[in-house]
Amino acid sequence: MNEDEMTRAVERALARHEARRADAQARQLLGCLLLLAVFVVGFVLLVTYG
């Protein structure tokens, strides 16, 4: 394996890692938004009918 092949392999590995990290962050953001939406709906129902 020469230097160019090693460079390409490292770049591919870094790209895969970055893609996985971005996917995990997107899932975490969606989960937090869902939790926030549940709390907002609960608060609105509490204020409206409480």
N, CA, C and O atoms as a Maestro MAE file, in Angstrom:
{
 s_m_m2io_version
 :::
 2.0.0
}

f_m_ct {
 s_m_title
 :::
 protein
 m_atom[200] {
  # First column is atom index #
  i_m_mmod_type
  r_m_x_coord
  r_m_y_coord
  r_m_z_coord
  i_m_residue_number
  s_m_chain_name
  s_m_pdb_residue_name
  s_m_pdb_atom_name
  i_m_atomic_number
  :::
  1 25 0.864 -1.174 0.000 1 A "MET " " N  " 7
  2 3 0.000 0.000 0.000 1 A "MET " " CA " 6
  3 2 0.909 1.235 0.000 1 A "MET " " C  " 6
  4 15 1.740 1.420 0.889 1 A "MET " " O  " 8
  5 25 0.724 2.060 -1.014 2 A "ASN " " N  " 7
  6 3 1.563 3.254 -1.095 2 A "ASN " " CA " 6
  7 2 0.893 4.426 -0.378 2 A "ASN " " C  " 6
  8 15 -0.201 4.300 0.173 2 A "ASN " " O  " 8
  9 25 1.569 5.549 -0.400 3 A "GLU " " N  " 7
  10 3 1.093 6.715 0.357 3 A "GLU " " CA " 6
  11 2 -0.248 7.234 -0.159 3 A "GLU " " C  " 6
  12 15 -1.102 7.635 0.631 3 A "GLU " " O  " 8
  13 25 -0.436 7.229 -1.482 4 A "ASP " " N  " 7
  14 3 -1.707 7.716 -2.043 4 A "ASP " " CA " 6
  15 2 -2.879 6.828 -1.619 4 A "ASP " " C  " 6
  16 15 -3.951 7.328 -1.279 4 A "ASP " " O  " 8
  17 25 -2.669 5.516 -1.641 5 A "GLU " " N  " 7
  18 3 -3.736 4.605 -1.226 5 A "GLU " " CA " 6
  19 2 -4.061 4.790 0.254 5 A "GLU " " C  " 6
  20 15 -5.225 4.749 0.652 5 A "GLU " " O  " 8
  21 25 -3.034 4.993 1.054 6 A "MET " " N  " 7
  22 3 -3.271 5.210 2.483 6 A "MET " " CA " 6
  23 2 -4.033 6.510 2.712 6 A "MET " " C  " 6
  24 15 -4.928 6.572 3.554 6 A "MET " " O  " 8
  25 25 -3.676 7.535 1.966 7 A "THR " " N  " 7
  26 3 -4.363 8.822 2.095 7 A "THR " " CA " 6
  27 2 -5.837 8.680 1.727 7 A "THR " " C  " 6
  28 15 -6.714 9.196 2.420 7 A "THR " " O  " 8
  29 25 -6.099 7.972 0.624 8 A "ARG " " N  " 7
  30 3 -7.493 7.766 0.206 8 A "ARG " " CA " 6
  31 2 -8.261 6.937 1.230 8 A "ARG " " C  " 6
  32 15 -9.430 7.216 1.501 8 A "ARG " " O  " 8
  33 25 -7.617 5.925 1.800 9 A "ALA " " N  " 7
  34 3 -8.279 5.085 2.799 9 A "ALA " " CA " 6
  35 2 -8.631 5.903 4.048 9 A "ALA " " C  " 6
  36 15 -9.721 5.762 4.601 9 A "ALA " " O  " 8
  37 25 -7.713 6.746 4.479 10 A "VAL " " N  " 7
  38 3 -7.973 7.585 5.645 10 A "VAL " " CA " 6
  39 2 -9.087 8.570 5.342 10 A "VAL " " C  " 6
  40 15 -9.958 8.794 6.182 10 A "VAL " " O  " 8
  41 25 -9.073 9.162 4.155 11 A "GLU " " N  " 7
  42 3 -10.132 10.104 3.779 11 A "GLU " " CA " 6
  43 2 -11.494 9.418 3.752 11 A "GLU " " C  " 6
  44 15 -12.487 9.989 4.203 11 A "GLU " " O  " 8
  45 25 -11.544 8.197 3.227 12 A "ARG " " N  " 7
  46 3 -12.816 7.456 3.202 12 A "ARG " " CA " 6
  47 2 -13.293 7.147 4.612 12 A "ARG " " C  " 6
  48 15 -14.478 7.282 4.916 12 A "ARG " " O  " 8
  49 25 -12.368 6.731 5.474 13 A "ALA " " N  " 7
  50 3 -12.741 6.410 6.852 13 A "ALA " " CA " 6
  51 2 -13.241 7.659 7.576 13 A "ALA " " C  " 6
  52 15 -14.227 7.599 8.310 13 A "ALA " " O  " 8
  53 25 -12.572 8.778 7.374 14 A "LEU " " N  " 7
  54 3 -13.018 10.023 8.001 14 A "LEU " " CA " 6
  55 2 -14.379 10.452 7.477 14 A "LEU " " C  " 6
  56 15 -15.213 10.937 8.241 14 A "LEU " " O  " 8
  57 25 -14.609 10.280 6.193 15 A "ALA " " N  " 7
  58 3 -15.906 10.639 5.607 15 A "ALA " " CA " 6
  59 2 -17.014 9.758 6.187 15 A "ALA " " C  " 6
  60 15 -18.098 10.254 6.496 15 A "ALA " " O  " 8
  61 25 -16.752 8.455 6.338 16 A "ARG " " N  " 7
  62 3 -17.754 7.558 6.929 16 A "ARG " " CA " 6
  63 2 -18.032 7.947 8.376 16 A "ARG " " C  " 6
  64 15 -19.183 7.977 8.812 16 A "ARG " " O  " 8
  65 25 -16.972 8.241 9.112 17 A "HIS " " N  " 7
  66 3 -17.143 8.635 10.509 17 A "HIS " " CA " 6
  67 2 -17.962 9.919 10.618 17 A "HIS " " C  " 6
  68 15 -18.856 10.020 11.458 17 A "HIS " " O  " 8
  69 25 -17.661 10.884 9.781 18 A "GLU " " N  " 7
  70 3 -18.391 12.162 9.804 18 A "GLU " " CA " 6
  71 2 -19.860 11.956 9.435 18 A "GLU " " C  " 6
  72 15 -20.739 12.590 10.019 18 A "GLU " " O  " 8
  73 25 -20.130 11.079 8.475 19 A "ALA " " N  " 7
  74 3 -21.509 10.803 8.081 19 A "ALA " " CA " 6
  75 2 -22.270 10.151 9.234 19 A "ALA " " C  " 6
  76 15 -23.418 10.510 9.498 19 A "ALA " " O  " 8
  77 25 -21.642 9.198 9.923 20 A "ARG " " N  " 7
  78 3 -22.301 8.558 11.069 20 A "ARG " " CA " 6
  79 2 -22.572 9.564 12.180 20 A "ARG " " C  " 6
  80 15 -23.636 9.550 12.799 20 A "ARG " " O  " 8
  81 25 -21.593 10.441 12.427 21 A "ARG " " N  " 7
  82 3 -21.757 11.447 13.478 21 A "ARG " " CA " 6
  83 2 -22.894 12.405 13.131 21 A "ARG " " C  " 6
  84 15 -23.691 12.770 13.996 21 A "ARG " " O  " 8
  85 25 -22.966 12.807 11.871 22 A "ALA " " N  " 7
  86 3 -24.044 13.703 11.443 22 A "ALA " " CA " 6
  87 2 -25.407 13.020 11.572 22 A "ALA " " C  " 6
  88 15 -26.379 13.652 11.987 22 A "ALA " " O  " 8
  89 25 -25.481 11.742 11.222 23 A "ASP " " N  " 7
  90 3 -26.740 11.008 11.370 23 A "ASP " " CA " 6
  91 2 -27.152 10.921 12.837 23 A "ASP " " C  " 6
  92 15 -28.323 11.098 13.170 23 A "ASP " " O  " 8
  93 25 -26.194 10.651 13.703 24 A "ALA " " N  " 7
  94 3 -26.500 10.560 15.133 24 A "ALA " " CA " 6
  95 2 -26.972 11.911 15.671 24 A "ALA " " C  " 6
  96 15 -27.904 11.969 16.472 24 A "ALA " " O  " 8
  97 25 -26.339 12.978 15.240 25 A "GLN " " N  " 7
  98 3 -26.763 14.305 15.680 25 A "GLN " " CA " 6
  99 2 -28.162 14.634 15.178 25 A "GLN " " C  " 6
  100 15 -28.954 15.237 15.901 25 A "GLN " " O  " 8
  101 25 -28.471 14.243 13.948 26 A "ALA " " N  " 7
  102 3 -29.801 14.498 13.398 26 A "ALA " " CA " 6
  103 2 -30.864 13.732 14.182 26 A "ALA " " C  " 6
  104 15 -31.933 14.270 14.471 26 A "ALA " " O  " 8
  105 25 -30.569 12.467 14.528 27 A "ARG " " N  " 7
  106 3 -31.526 11.690 15.323 27 A "ARG " " CA " 6
  107 2 -31.710 12.297 16.706 27 A "ARG " " C  " 6
  108 15 -32.825 12.346 17.225 27 A "ARG " " O  " 8
  109 25 -30.624 12.756 17.297 28 A "GLN " " N  " 7
  110 3 -30.722 13.368 18.621 28 A "GLN " " CA " 6
  111 2 -31.549 14.651 18.558 28 A "GLN " " C  " 6
  112 15 -32.372 14.903 19.439 28 A "GLN " " O  " 8
  113 25 -31.338 15.454 17.531 29 A "LEU " " N  " 7
  114 3 -32.104 16.690 17.374 29 A "LEU " " CA " 6
  115 2 -33.590 16.390 17.203 29 A "LEU " " C  " 6
  116 15 -34.430 17.046 17.819 29 A "LEU " " O  " 8
  117 25 -33.918 15.406 16.375 30 A "LEU " " N  " 7
  118 3 -35.323 15.048 16.180 30 A "LEU " " CA " 6
  119 2 -35.945 14.531 17.473 30 A "LEU " " C  " 6
  120 15 -37.098 14.840 17.775 30 A "LEU " " O  " 8
  121 25 -35.194 13.753 18.230 31 A "GLY " " N  " 7
  122 3 -35.705 13.265 19.503 31 A "GLY " " CA " 6
  123 2 -35.981 14.403 20.475 31 A "GLY " " C  " 6
  124 15 -37.004 14.412 21.159 31 A "GLY " " O  " 8
  125 25 -35.069 15.354 20.531 32 A "CYS " " N  " 7
  126 3 -35.268 16.509 21.423 32 A "CYS " " CA " 6
  127 2 -36.457 17.349 20.977 32 A "CYS " " C  " 6
  128 15 -37.225 17.826 21.812 32 A "CYS " " O  " 8
  129 25 -36.614 17.532 19.677 33 A "LEU " " N  " 7
  130 3 -37.759 18.294 19.179 33 A "LEU " " CA " 6
  131 2 -39.077 17.582 19.491 33 A "LEU " " C  " 6
  132 15 -40.072 18.224 19.826 33 A "LEU " " O  " 8
  133 25 -39.075 16.261 19.379 34 A "LEU " " N  " 7
  134 3 -40.272 15.499 19.712 34 A "LEU " " CA " 6
  135 2 -40.602 15.643 21.196 34 A "LEU " " C  " 6
  136 15 -41.761 15.840 21.561 34 A "LEU " " O  " 8
  137 25 -39.594 15.545 22.039 35 A "LEU " " N  " 7
  138 3 -39.806 15.715 23.476 35 A "LEU " " CA " 6
  139 2 -40.318 17.114 23.792 35 A "LEU " " C  " 6
  140 15 -41.225 17.277 24.608 35 A "LEU " " O  " 8
  141 25 -39.745 18.113 23.155 36 A "LEU " " N  " 7
  142 3 -40.198 19.488 23.361 36 A "LEU " " CA " 6
  143 2 -41.650 19.650 22.915 36 A "LEU " " C  " 6
  144 15 -42.438 20.311 23.592 36 A "LEU " " O  " 8
  145 25 -42.006 19.051 21.781 37 A "ALA " " N  " 7
  146 3 -43.381 19.142 21.292 37 A "ALA " " CA " 6
  147 2 -44.353 18.504 22.278 37 A "ALA " " C  " 6
  148 15 -45.444 19.030 22.502 37 A "ALA " " O  " 8
  149 25 -43.965 17.373 22.869 38 A "VAL " " N  " 7
  150 3 -44.831 16.712 23.848 38 A "VAL " " CA " 6
  151 2 -45.034 17.618 25.064 38 A "VAL " " C  " 6
  152 15 -46.154 17.753 25.557 38 A "VAL " " O  " 8
  153 25 -43.965 18.233 25.545 39 A "PHE " " N  " 7
  154 3 -44.097 19.135 26.688 39 A "PHE " " CA " 6
  155 2 -44.942 20.359 26.360 39 A "PHE " " C  " 6
  156 15 -45.731 20.807 27.191 39 A "PHE " " O  " 8
  157 25 -44.784 20.902 25.158 40 A "VAL " " N  " 7
  158 3 -45.571 22.074 24.765 40 A "VAL " " CA " 6
  159 2 -47.050 21.714 24.693 40 A "VAL " " C  " 6
  160 15 -47.896 22.460 25.187 40 A "VAL " " O  " 8
  161 25 -47.361 20.593 24.089 41 A "VAL " " N  " 7
  162 3 -48.754 20.167 23.998 41 A "VAL " " CA " 6
  163 2 -49.322 19.919 25.396 41 A "VAL " " C  " 6
  164 15 -50.451 20.314 25.689 41 A "VAL " " O  " 8
  165 25 -48.549 19.275 26.247 42 A "GLY " " N  " 7
  166 3 -48.998 19.045 27.612 42 A "GLY " " CA " 6
  167 2 -49.221 20.346 28.362 42 A "GLY " " C  " 6
  168 15 -50.192 20.474 29.107 42 A "GLY " " O  " 8
  169 25 -48.338 21.306 28.176 43 A "PHE " " N  " 7
  170 3 -48.498 22.600 28.837 43 A "PHE " " CA " 6
  171 2 -49.730 23.318 28.329 43 A "PHE " " C  " 6
  172 15 -50.484 23.884 29.120 43 A "PHE " " O  " 8
  173 25 -49.947 23.308 27.033 44 A "VAL " " N  " 7
  174 3 -51.126 23.971 26.468 44 A "VAL " " CA " 6
  175 2 -52.390 23.316 26.996 44 A "VAL " " C  " 6
  176 15 -53.342 24.011 27.348 44 A "VAL " " O  " 8
  177 25 -52.416 21.996 27.056 45 A "LEU " " N  " 7
  178 3 -53.596 21.304 27.593 45 A "LEU " " CA " 6
  179 2 -53.783 21.621 29.071 45 A "LEU " " C  " 6
  180 15 -54.914 21.795 29.523 45 A "LEU " " O  " 8
  181 25 -52.699 21.698 29.826 46 A "LEU " " N  " 7
  182 3 -52.790 22.025 31.244 46 A "LEU " " CA " 6
  183 2 -53.333 23.437 31.439 46 A "LEU " " C  " 6
  184 15 -54.187 23.665 32.297 46 A "LEU " " O  " 8
  185 25 -52.843 24.375 30.651 47 A "VAL " " N  " 7
  186 3 -53.301 25.766 30.796 47 A "VAL " " CA " 6
  187 2 -54.737 25.901 30.315 47 A "VAL " " C  " 6
  188 15 -55.524 26.635 30.913 47 A "VAL " " O  " 8
  189 25 -55.082 25.210 29.252 48 A "THR " " N  " 7
  190 3 -56.422 25.329 28.681 48 A "THR " " CA " 6
  191 2 -57.485 24.675 29.564 48 A "THR " " C  " 6
  192 15 -58.524 25.274 29.841 48 A "THR " " O  " 8
  193 25 -57.221 23.451 29.999 49 A "TYR " " N  " 7
  194 3 -58.248 22.688 30.729 49 A "TYR " " CA " 6
  195 2 -57.932 22.528 32.215 49 A "TYR " " C  " 6
  196 15 -58.736 21.958 32.954 49 A "TYR " " O  " 8
  197 25 -56.791 23.014 32.661 50 A "GLY " " N  " 7
  198 3 -56.383 22.812 34.049 50 A "GLY " " CA " 6
  199 2 -57.011 23.809 34.907 50 A "GLY " " C  " 6
  200 15 -56.792 23.807 36.119 50 A "GLY " " O  " 8
  :::
 }
 m_bond[199] {
  # First column is bond index #
  i_m_from
  i_m_to
  i_m_order
  :::
  1 1 2 1
  2 2 3 1
  3 3 4 2
  4 3 5 1
  5 5 6 1
  6 6 7 1
  7 7 8 2
  8 7 9 1
  9 9 10 1
  10 10 11 1
  11 11 12 2
  12 11 13 1
  13 13 14 1
  14 14 15 1
  15 15 16 2
  16 15 17 1
  17 17 18 1
  18 18 19 1
  19 19 20 2
  20 19 21 1
  21 21 22 1
  22 22 23 1
  23 23 24 2
  24 23 25 1
  25 25 26 1
  26 26 27 1
  27 27 28 2
  28 27 29 1
  29 29 30 1
  30 30 31 1
  31 31 32 2
  32 31 33 1
  33 33 34 1
  34 34 35 1
  35 35 36 2
  36 35 37 1
  37 37 38 1
  38 38 39 1
  39 39 40 2
  40 39 41 1
  41 41 42 1
  42 42 43 1
  43 43 44 2
  44 43 45 1
  45 45 46 1
  46 46 47 1
  47 47 48 2
  48 47 49 1
  49 49 50 1
  50 50 51 1
  51 51 52 2
  52 51 53 1
  53 53 54 1
  54 54 55 1
  55 55 56 2
  56 55 57 1
  57 57 58 1
  58 58 59 1
  59 59 60 2
  60 59 61 1
  61 61 62 1
  62 62 63 1
  63 63 64 2
  64 63 65 1
  65 65 66 1
  66 66 67 1
  67 67 68 2
  68 67 69 1
  69 69 70 1
  70 70 71 1
  71 71 72 2
  72 71 73 1
  73 73 74 1
  74 74 75 1
  75 75 76 2
  76 75 77 1
  77 77 78 1
  78 78 79 1
  79 79 80 2
  80 79 81 1
  81 81 82 1
  82 82 83 1
  83 83 84 2
  84 83 85 1
  85 85 86 1
  86 86 87 1
  87 87 88 2
  88 87 89 1
  89 89 90 1
  90 90 91 1
  91 91 92 2
  92 91 93 1
  93 93 94 1
  94 94 95 1
  95 95 96 2
  96 95 97 1
  97 97 98 1
  98 98 99 1
  99 99 100 2
  100 99 101 1
  101 101 102 1
  102 102 103 1
  103 103 104 2
  104 103 105 1
  105 105 106 1
  106 106 107 1
  107 107 108 2
  108 107 109 1
  109 109 110 1
  110 110 111 1
  111 111 112 2
  112 111 113 1
  113 113 114 1
  114 114 115 1
  115 115 116 2
  116 115 117 1
  117 117 118 1
  118 118 119 1
  119 119 120 2
  120 119 121 1
  121 121 122 1
  122 122 123 1
  123 123 124 2
  124 123 125 1
  125 125 126 1
  126 126 127 1
  127 127 128 2
  128 127 129 1
  129 129 130 1
  130 130 131 1
  131 131 132 2
  132 131 133 1
  133 133 134 1
  134 134 135 1
  135 135 136 2
  136 135 137 1
  137 137 138 1
  138 138 139 1
  139 139 140 2
  140 139 141 1
  141 141 142 1
  142 142 143 1
  143 143 144 2
  144 143 145 1
  145 145 146 1
  146 146 147 1
  147 147 148 2
  148 147 149 1
  149 149 150 1
  150 150 151 1
  151 151 152 2
  152 151 153 1
  153 153 154 1
  154 154 155 1
  155 155 156 2
  156 155 157 1
  157 157 158 1
  158 158 159 1
  159 159 160 2
  160 159 161 1
  161 161 162 1
  162 162 163 1
  163 163 164 2
  164 163 165 1
  165 165 166 1
  166 166 167 1
  167 167 168 2
  168 167 169 1
  169 169 170 1
  170 170 171 1
  171 171 172 2
  172 171 173 1
  173 173 174 1
  174 174 175 1
  175 175 176 2
  176 175 177 1
  177 177 178 1
  178 178 179 1
  179 179 180 2
  180 179 181 1
  181 181 182 1
  182 182 183 1
  183 183 184 2
  184 183 185 1
  185 185 186 1
  186 186 187 1
  187 187 188 2
  188 187 189 1
  189 189 190 1
  190 190 191 1
  191 191 192 2
  192 191 193 1
  193 193 194 1
  194 194 195 1
  195 195 196 2
  196 195 197 1
  197 197 198 1
  198 198 199 1
  199 199 200 2
  :::
 }
}
